[in-house]
Each structure stands twice: as C-alpha cells, then as structure tokens.
Amino acid sequence: MRCPECGCQDDKVVDSRAVKEGAGVRRRRECLKCGHRFTTYEGIIQAELKVVKKNNILEDFDRDKLRRGIENACYKRAVRIEDIDRLVDEISTGLQRDFDKEVTSAEVGRRVMAALKALDQVAYVRFASVYRKFKDVEEFIDEIRSLSDQPKS
C-alpha cells in the first residue's frame, strides 16, 4: 500500500476490524518512513454475473436496475426503504451465491416476485403485471384471485 503522504510502500498494520457484517476489513496503517497514519478498506470483488435475456443476449447484472424495478413496484406503497434495501441485498447475494457466471432473467424475475409477494401484495401484482406481460384484464384478475385464495400468514 502506498502512503498518501510520502508515497512510500512500506507500512505496518496498526489495527484491523471487520466491516459490513464481515464482508470487508478496515485496516489502520502507519507508514514506516514518515509515520503518517491512514485507513484502507478491503472487500471481496464478486465475479461478474451475466444475465441471459429472453432473446439470449447477455447483459451485466445491474444491482441498480434490480433496485429500480423493486422501487417502481413499491411506488406509493407503505414499504420502507430499509425493506427495499434488504430485498435488493438478499436477491443480489442469493444470485451471486447460486450462480457462477450466468443467470436467466426469468430466474431474477421469479426471485423478485417471491420477495415482493411476501413483502407487499400490491407491489407484487404491479411487478408481475410488467414481468409476465399480462395480455388482458382477465390475467390480471386471475393473479389477484390467486393471492386472495392463499391463506393469510
């Protein structure tokens, strides 16, 4: 690590702490030449996950796009930002864990729908209507009926 003060590459680690629930490390360092102290962060760099679209085009997995889709479904609903953050984290982490290099857009959609169904049924129906491309009102009504037929938790 290069000292930001003098540019020397010789330093020692003074203190290390886990950050982001163990997903990274914060290190306090001291330059052996000038004594300047500075902080560095280390984290895991995930392998680039690709999404295989319906037309077989590969696209980089975009966490922000996932977030926008969930936010749009939850628009003007009583869903907290913390819950949206949690869903995005859970879905992203699950995809990274379960798939090596490629995941289908259908699998991403299934996971989002399952998460939204448990969080907010109106947001779920909104997302499903776009994701499944309901062709008419009957498909929309059938989806809503299927929700009302399920036992309440």
PyMOL commands that set and color helices and strands:
alter all, ss='L'
color gray80, all
select helices_A, chain A and resi 20-22+63-73+81-98+105-119+121-131+137-149
alter helices_A, ss='H'
color red, helices_A
select strands_A, chain A and resi 11-19+24-31+37-43+50-52+58-60+102-104
alter strands_A, ss='S'
color yellow, strands_A
deselect
rebuild
show_as cartoon
